[in-house]
Amino acid sequence: MVRTNDTEQTFIVRPGGSLSGELRVPGDKSISHRAIMLGALAEGTTVIDGFLDGEDALATLNAFRAMGVEIDGPVQGRVTVHGVGMRGLKPPQDPLYLGNAGTAMRLMAGLMAAQPFTVTLTGDQSLSGRPMSRVVEPLRAMGASIDTAPDGRPPLVIHGAARLRGINYSLPMASAQVQSCLLLAGLYAEGETITTVPGVVRDHTSRMLQGFGYPVTVSGEHNSTVAVQGGGKLTATHIAVPGDVSSAAFFMVAASIAPGSQIRLNHVGMNPTRCGVVEILKMMGADISVENESLAGGEPVADLVVRSARLRGVIIPPHLVPVAIDEFPALFIAAACAEGQTVLTGASELRIKESDRIQAMADGLQALSVDAQPLADGMIINGSTLSGSADTVPVFAGGQINSHGDHRIAMAFAVAALRAKSDIRILDCANVATSFPDFVGLASRAGMRIEGKCQ
């Protein structure tokens, strides 16, 4: 079994610096997960370029290897998946360990619910504390037999030989993971599975299903209703994974708040259901140019040129919350450096991520002398009055931050050091490897003064 790195790692980030040069952030984690899953179930050989060689995506890859799928790589971002077809998976000898990968667990719950064998999905301590009832309950309504730990938490024991039937399900929250789980189960169900979400969510699953030749019906305002008919097949294809906009967000914020910065982020995924972070930063006054727009494997990509700018506080529009949900730790750092007040509401999902991101970020910001007030579903941040000044006016005090094992919390506070008075020491950073294996190296090459120490 592949387990998340148990070694304690601490980031020590010295204050100041500016960013320059051209960067290519790692491949999109959401797309990497889905490419392995659909490639494994396709007929033929699927080649994936730009695969994220991080612990979360590798957990998905190894889970399918454990079910008899031959997978070559990753070698320099290339993975070759020899598909076994919709009915070709074999029972694994052991529970499938998914580390810290909540996306993998929720999506695989849908796929495993229809297999002819029983499988157990488990994860690390963080994942074992995350709620799974929101996928388990609708799967049970489709006919799946699933046991959970108390309060609907992992491990999930999914009993084989379930006969699934399509359902018409309206999600109570805007969640791409829940919608994707049900659509993947719907591939095996009798009849049609229809999912409707309130608002905008990531559409990677429907795009990729179509890329593998599976018919998908998309309708409703903002493409909110997605449906599949069971009993079809997937045909192998080539997947070009763009750079992860969630990883790029840290460098967008870094270049925006560090005086004298200019960076180019190449081949970043610009899926309209994911790039709310770009819109929010532009609302705040960020200087971001979008260049060389194109399509890669059905996903829009572009180069982003980011220059330092004078930011201002904003009220985050409700329609941008679900399309920037993973980027708020970085955006909170931008808000602390902005003139005036930034208000986020409608983001209660942040409380059930790898950590309670609202409380973890509020605690960290307060520890660095920022006026941050956590709300039940967001945060109010009263920013600097000197943002964007030509000199390097510190916004953050130095100090020690507990990332609570959350990769996005750790990277966000590393960015904060660009405008800090003294060193920021960030504890429990090993899980950064789940989404951004060489964050320290890339950040250092760009101009941040960061080192990682293992203990």
Buried (B, 14 or more C-beta within 10 A) or exposed (E): EBEBBEEEBBBBBBBBBBBBEEBBBBBBBBBBBBBBBBBBBBBBBBBBBBBBBBBBBBBBBBBBBBBEBEBEBBEEBEBBBBBBEBEBBEEBEEBBBBBBBBBBBBBBBBBBBBBEBBBBBBBBEBBBBBBBEBBBBBBBEBBBBBEBBEEBBBBBBBBBEBEBBBBEBEBEEBBBBBBBBBBBBBBBBBBBBBBBBBBBBBBBBBBBBEBBBBEBEEEEEBBBBBBBBBEBBBBBBEBBBBBBBBBBBBBBBBBBBBBBBBBBBBBBBBBBBBBBBBBBBEBBBBBBEBEEEEEBBBBBBBBBBBBBBBBBBBEBEEEBBBBBBBBBBBBBBBBBBBBBBBBBBBBBBBBBBBBBBBBBBBBBBEBBBBEBEBBEBBBBBBBBEBBBEEEBBBBBEBBBBBBBBBBBBBBBBBBBBBBBBEBBBBBBBBBBBBBBBBBBEBBBEBBBBBEBEEE
